[in-house]
Amino acid sequence: MFWLLATALTIIIAVSILLPFWRSSRAEAEPAAAFDLRVYRGQLQEVERDLSRGVIDPAEAGRLRAEIGRKILEADRALAREKAAQGGSGGRHGAVAIAVLVGLIAAGAGIYAWLGAPARPDMPLASRITAADERYASRPTQQEAEAEAARRPRPDLPEPDPEFAQLIDQLRAAVAERPDDPQGLALLARNEVRLGNVLAAKEAQARLVTVLGDRATAEDHAFLAGLMAEAAGGVITSEAEAELARALQLDPQNTQARYMAGLLEAQNGRPDRAFPIWAQLLEDTPSSSPWAMTVRQVIGDVAWMAGEPNYVPPEMAQSAPAMPGPDADAMAAAADMTPEDRAAFVRSMVDQLQDRLATEGGSAEEWARLISALGVLGDTEQAGAIHAEAQARFADQPEALTLIDAAAAEAGLGE
């Protein structure tokens, strides 16, 4: 069917290109002087008929013959000049056009034979689904995918701040001493991935999920699946899929797990399955979510491949996403770890957030987060100063003040 359609289109285009040359060739077959010759010869015949009928006398007939004969000679000379000027140019141009067209068709066929797949059979829907199922079943294992990803060049990451790197080393040492401490493993996994140490982050998160057992949350399993996919060079292996399934079992609305479930289908050639997952994700998730922002960039192409070319994603919310920062729970988890090893680490995180809010500003949620973090660290004096500054900044926003005052109460400033 493909070759039949391609041949028909080639013939139609070739005829369209050559048609003007054929028309020109036909027009050149009878120049204007040839038409004049036919007219003058017809006039001579008319003179002879008039003479035979007695309409004109012999003297007049002779004069007309002489005049028409002169015009015939002039037309004959003009015809000779026109033929010499043309010299068969229309035919030559047509031959050149045919040669160029044949060359283009041959070049196109050669390029397709080189880059295309002329021997590949047609793939109806059933065949494509079968191929997708085979691709899904033949995925590499996590170990194989990680080994393949390790052979690829990785981008150079900026060197971390020396103080931060020292704190991370302290955190690693603390986790090595207490390998079953969930809070230490959680912090280690998050910060290893920040440094680009994906394999180390994956190992820490996998250990965390094992230690927690049935207490592991959907977020724990989804985060582990994401680290596994990143370590595998973007491939969602069967092992990572198992973590996704567990995350969705615990929380069917988990955003990261839903995004990766759609990505799994897209990777294996099933846009018809990926599209409804991602379309519903955009409906249920704030536009500021990183997963929604990622999906929005590709949902148009996925919708087209899924047979939904008229799909229009929901409009994005106008509010800008809040800037990230440590929350009270993270600070509490860090504070509960070995104080000697982690106090400086936690203080560094809080100071970074405080410096950014002081120089760049931020949302009420971020100010409340900073107040709560300082309260967890026991720095109530600084928390009070930040509370006062936040109250001044958001004095005309009652809802923001409610959030900030609630954080201050949580930090113990009202006691």
C-alpha positions in Angstrom: 0.0 0.0 0.0 2.8 2.4 0.8 4.6 1.8 -2.4 1.4 2.2 -4.4 0.6 5.5 -2.8 4.2 6.7 -3.2 4.3 5.8 -6.9 1.0 7.5 -7.5 2.1 10.7 -5.8 5.4 10.6 -7.8 3.6 10.3 -11.1 1.2 13.1 -10.2 4.0 15.5 -9.3 6.1 14.5 -12.3 3.2 15.2 -14.7 2.5 18.6 -13.0 6.1 19.6 -13.4 6.4 18.5 -17.1 3.0 19.7 -18.3 4.2 23.3 -18.9 7.0 22.1 -21.1 4.7 19.9 -23.2 2.3 22.8 -23.7 5.2 25.0 -24.7 6.3 22.4 -27.2 2.9 22.2 -28.8 2.7 26.0 -29.0 6.1 26.1 -30.8 4.9 23.6 -33.5 3.0 26.4 -35.4 4.6 29.9 -35.2 2.6 33.0 -36.2 4.2 33.2 -39.6 2.8 29.7 -40.5 -0.7 30.9 -39.7 -0.1 33.9 -42.0 1.0 31.6 -44.8 -2.2 29.7 -44.6 -4.2 32.9 -44.7 -2.4 34.2 -47.8 -2.8 30.9 -49.7 -6.5 31.0 -48.9 -6.6 34.5 -50.3 -5.0 33.3 -53.6 -7.6 30.6 -53.9 -10.3 33.2 -53.3 -8.8 35.4 -56.1 -9.0 32.5 -58.6 -12.6 31.8 -57.6 -13.6 35.5 -58.1 -11.9 35.5 -61.5 -13.7 32.4 -62.6 -17.1 33.8 -61.6 -16.3 37.1 -63.3 -16.4 39.1 -60.1 -13.0 40.7 -61.0 -11.3 41.2 -64.3 -7.9 39.6 -65.3 -5.9 42.8 -64.6 -7.3 43.1 -61.1 -6.6 39.4 -60.5 -3.0 39.8 -61.6 -2.5 42.8 -59.3 -3.9 40.8 -56.3 -1.8 37.8 -57.2 1.3 40.0 -57.1 0.5 41.6 -53.8 -0.5 38.4 -52.1 2.6 36.7 -53.5 4.8 39.4 -51.9 3.1 38.8 -48.5 3.7 35.1 -48.9 7.4 35.7 -49.5 7.6 37.9 -46.4 5.7 35.4 -44.3 8.0 32.6 -45.5 11.1 34.5 -44.6 9.6 35.3 -41.1 8.8 31.6 -40.6 12.4 30.7 -41.4 13.7 33.3 -39.0 11.4 32.1 -36.2 12.4 28.5 -36.7 16.1 29.5 -36.6 15.6 31.5 -33.4 13.7 28.7 -31.7 16.1 26.1 -32.8 14.1 23.4 -31.0 14.7 25.1 -27.6 11.4 23.9 -26.2 12.3 20.3 -26.9 15.7 20.8 -25.4 14.2 22.4 -22.3 11.7 19.6 -21.9 14.6 17.0 -22.2 16.5 18.8 -19.5 13.4 19.0 -17.3 12.9 15.2 -17.7 16.5 14.5 -16.9 16.5 16.6 -13.8 13.2 15.0 -12.7 14.5 11.5 -13.2 17.6 12.4 -11.3 15.6 13.8 -8.3 13.4 10.7 -8.2 16.5 8.5 -8.3 18.2 10.5 -5.6 15.1 10.3 -3.4 14.8 6.6 -3.8 18.5 6.2 -3.0 18.2 8.3 0.2 15.2 6.3 1.3 17.0 3.0 0.6 19.9 4.3 2.7 18.1 6.0 5.6 14.7 4.3 5.4 13.4 0.8 5.8 12.2 -0.3 2.3 12.1 -3.9 3.3 10.1 -3.3 6.5 6.5 -4.6 6.2 3.5 -2.4 7.0 2.7 -2.3 10.7 -1.0 -2.3 11.4 -2.3 -1.5 14.9 -2.3 -5.1 16.0 1.4 -5.5 15.0 2.4 -2.3 16.8 0.7 -3.4 19.9 2.4 -6.8 19.7 5.8 -5.0 19.2 5.1 -2.8 22.2 4.3 -5.8 24.3 7.6 -7.5 23.2 9.5 -4.3 24.0 7.9 -4.2 27.4 8.7 -7.8 28.2 12.3 -7.5 26.9 13.4 -4.6 29.1 16.8 -4.9 30.7 17.1 -5.6 34.4 18.0 -2.8 36.8 21.5 -4.1 37.0 21.9 -4.3 33.2 20.4 -0.8 32.7 22.7 0.7 35.3 25.7 -0.9 33.7 24.8 0.4 30.3 24.1 3.9 31.8 27.5 3.9 33.5 29.2 3.5 30.1 27.7 6.7 28.8 29.4 10.1 29.4 27.9 12.0 32.2 27.8 15.8 32.5 30.2 17.5 34.7 28.6 18.8 37.9 29.8 21.9 39.7 31.9 21.3 42.8 29.8 21.6 46.0 30.5 24.2 48.6 33.4 22.9 50.8 31.4 23.4 54.0 28.4 21.6 52.5 30.6 18.7 51.3 32.1 18.4 54.8 28.6 18.2 56.3 27.6 15.5 53.8 30.7 13.5 54.7 29.6 13.8 58.3 26.2 12.6 57.4 27.5 9.6 55.5 29.6 8.7 58.5 26.6 9.0 60.8 24.5 6.7 58.5 27.4 4.2 58.4 27.3 4.0 62.2 23.5 3.8 62.3 22.5 2.1 59.0 19.0 1.4 60.2 18.2 5.0 61.1 15.3 6.0 58.8 15.8 9.7 59.3 19.5 9.5 58.5 18.8 7.4 55.4 16.1 9.8 54.2 18.4 12.8 54.5 21.3 11.0 52.9 19.2 9.9 49.9 17.9 13.4 49.3 21.3 15.1 49.5 23.2 12.5 47.5 20.9 13.1 44.6 21.5 16.8 45.0 25.2 16.2 44.5 24.6 14.0 41.4 25.4 10.7 43.2 22.4 8.9 41.9 23.6 5.4 42.7 24.4 6.3 46.3 21.0 8.1 46.6 19.3 5.0 45.2 21.1 2.7 47.6 20.2 4.9 50.6 16.5 5.2 49.6 16.3 1.4 48.9 17.8 0.8 52.4 15.2 3.2 53.8 12.3 1.4 52.2 13.6 -1.9 53.5 14.1 -0.6 57.0 10.6 1.0 57.1 8.9 -2.1 55.7 5.1 -1.7 55.9 5.6 1.8 57.3 7.1 3.0 54.0 4.9 5.6 52.4 3.8 6.0 48.8 6.3 8.9 48.5 9.1 6.6 49.7 8.4 4.0 47.0 7.8 6.6 44.3 11.0 8.4 45.1 12.9 5.1 45.0 11.4 4.3 41.6 12.5 7.7 40.3 16.0 7.2 41.5 16.1 3.7 40.0 15.0 5.1 36.6 17.6 7.9 36.8 20.3 5.4 37.7 19.2 3.2 34.7 19.6 6.0 32.2 15.9 6.9 32.2 14.7 3.3 31.6 11.9 2.2 34.0 12.8 -1.4 34.6 10.6 -4.1 36.1 12.2 -3.5 39.5 11.3 0.2 39.3 7.9 -0.7 38.1 7.3 -2.8 41.2 8.1 0.2 43.3 5.6 2.3 41.3 2.9 -0.3 41.7 3.5 -0.3 45.5 3.3 3.5 45.6 0.0 3.6 43.6 -1.4 0.9 45.8 -0.7 3.0 48.9 -1.8 6.2 47.3 -3.5 6.1 43.8 -3.1 9.9 43.6 0.6 10.1 44.1 1.8 12.5 41.5 5.3 11.2 40.9 4.1 7.6 40.6 1.3 8.6 38.1 3.8 10.5 36.0 6.1 7.6 35.9 3.3 5.2 35.1 2.5 7.2 32.0 6.2 7.5 31.2 6.5 3.7 31.3 3.7 3.3 28.8 5.2 6.0 26.5 8.7 4.3 26.7 7.2 1.0 25.5 5.3 2.4 22.5 1.8 2.8 24.0 0.9 6.5 23.8 -2.8 5.4 23.8 -2.2 4.3 27.4 0.1 7.1 28.4 -2.2 9.8 27.2 -5.2 9.2 29.6 -2.8 8.9 32.6 -1.1 12.2 31.8 -4.3 14.0 30.8 -5.9 13.1 34.1 -2.7 14.1 35.9 -2.9 17.6 34.4 -6.5 17.8 35.6 -5.8 16.8 39.1 -2.4 18.4 39.7 -1.5 22.1 40.3 0.2 23.6 37.3 3.2 24.5 39.5 3.9 20.8 40.1 7.2 19.8 38.4 5.5 16.6 37.1 2.6 18.6 35.6 5.1 21.0 34.0 7.0 18.1 32.5 3.9 16.5 31.1 2.6 19.7 29.7 5.7 19.9 27.4 4.9 16.6 25.7 1.2 16.0 26.1 0.4 17.5 22.7 2.6 15.0 20.8 1.4 12.1 23.0 -2.3 13.1 22.4 -1.7 13.2 18.6 -0.1 9.7 18.6 -2.9 8.5 20.8 -5.5 9.6 18.3 -6.6 12.7 20.1 -5.3 15.5 17.9 -7.9 18.0 19.2 -6.9 17.7 22.9 -6.3 21.0 24.7 -4.6 20.8 28.1 -6.1 22.7 31.0 -5.0 26.3 31.5 -2.1 26.9 33.8 -2.7 28.7 37.0 -1.5 32.2 37.2 0.2 31.9 40.6 3.9 31.2 40.6 5.2 28.1 42.4 6.7 28.5 45.8 10.4 28.3 46.0 11.7 25.2 47.7 13.2 25.1 51.2 13.5 22.9 54.2 10.2 22.2 56.1 9.7 21.7 59.8 9.5 17.9 59.4 12.8 17.8 57.7 14.4 20.0 60.3 12.9 17.8 63.1 14.2 14.7 61.4 17.7 16.2 61.2 17.5 17.4 64.8 16.7 14.0 66.0 19.9 12.6 64.4 23.2 12.7 66.2 23.4 16.3 67.3 27.2 16.6 67.0 27.2 15.5 63.4 24.1 17.2 62.1 23.6 20.4 64.0 25.9 22.3 61.6 24.2 20.7 58.6 20.8 21.7 59.6 21.9 25.2 60.5 23.4 25.6 57.1 20.2 24.7 55.4 18.2 27.1 57.6 20.8 29.9 57.0 20.5 29.4 53.2 16.8 29.8 53.3 17.0 32.8 55.6 19.6 34.5 53.4 17.5 34.0 50.3 14.3 35.3 51.9 16.2 38.4 53.2 17.7 39.2 49.7 15.1 37.9 47.3 11.9 37.7 49.4 9.5 34.8 49.2 6.0 33.5 49.8 4.2 33.4 53.2 4.6 29.7 53.2 8.4 30.0 53.0 8.5 32.5 55.8 6.4 30.2 57.9 8.7 27.3 57.1 11.7 29.3 58.2 10.0 30.2 61.5 9.1 26.6 62.1 12.6 25.4 61.3 14.2 27.8 63.7 11.7 26.7 66.4 12.7 23.1 65.9 16.3 24.1 66.4 15.5 25.9 69.6 16.5 29.3 68.2 13.4 31.0 69.5 15.1 34.4 69.6 15.9 34.3 65.9 12.5 32.8 65.1 10.8 35.7 66.9 12.8 38.2 64.9 11.8 36.5 61.6 8.2 36.4 62.8 8.2 40.1 63.4 9.7 40.8 60.0 7.2 38.5 58.3 4.3 40.3 60.1 5.6 43.6 58.7 5.9 42.2 55.2 2.5 40.6 55.1 0.6 43.2 57.2 -2.0 43.7 54.5 -2.6 40.0 53.8 -4.7 38.4 56.6 -4.5 34.9 55.2 -0.7 35.1 55.1 -0.6 36.5 58.6 -2.7 33.5 59.8 -0.2 31.1 58.3 2.8 32.9 59.8 1.2 33.2 63.2 0.4 29.5 63.2 4.1 28.7 62.4 5.1 31.0 65.3 2.8 29.2 67.7 4.3 25.9 66.5 7.8 27.2 67.1 6.8 28.0 70.7 6.8 31.8 70.4 3.4 32.1 72.0 4.4 30.3 75.1 
